[in-house]
Amino acid sequence: MENSSPNHTEDPNKPTHPVETNYGAHQSDPGPGPTVNEPDNKGAGQAMKWIIPIAVIILLILWFIFFRKDI
C-alpha cells in the first residue's frame, strides 16, 4: 500500500530541478537539497553482534532456572 495522494501527478517529460545551492534566491520553487554522505564505520551492527548473543544466553539461563518444568 502506498502513501501517495491519488491527485498528485508528475509530468515525466518535465526536467528535474538542479541541486539547491542558494535557497534564499529560490524559496518559492526550491530544488532538492544536497545529499550527505557519511561513513558507516561505527554502526549499530558492531554492537548488535555482541548484544544479541549475550541477551540470548542470559534468557536461556533464566528459562532453565525459573521456567523449565521438572520431568
MOPE-V778233 format. One record per residue. RES is the residue in one letter. NEAR is the number of other C-alpha atoms within 8 Angstrom. Layout:
<<RES | NEAR> <RES | NEAR>>
This chain:
<<M | 2> <E | 3> <N | 4> <S | 5> <S | 5> <P | 5> <N | 4> <H | 6> <T | 5> <E | 4> <D | 5> <P | 5> <N | 4> <K | 5> <P | 5> <T | 4> <H | 7> <P | 6> <V | 8> <E | 10> <T | 6> <N | 6> <Y | 8> <G | 5> <A | 5> <H | 8> <Q | 7> <S | 4> <D | 5> <P | 9> <G | 8> <P | 8> <G | 7> <P | 7> <T | 4> <V | 4> <N | 4> <E | 4> <P | 4> <D | 5> <N | 4> <K | 5> <G | 7> <A | 6> <G | 6> <Q | 8> <A | 8> <M | 8> <K | 8> <W | 8> <I | 8> <I | 8> <P | 8> <I | 8> <A | 8> <V | 8> <I | 8> <I | 8> <L | 8> <L | 8> <I | 8> <L | 9> <W | 9> <F | 8> <I | 7> <F | 6> <F | 7> <R | 7> <K | 4> <D | 3> <I | 2>>
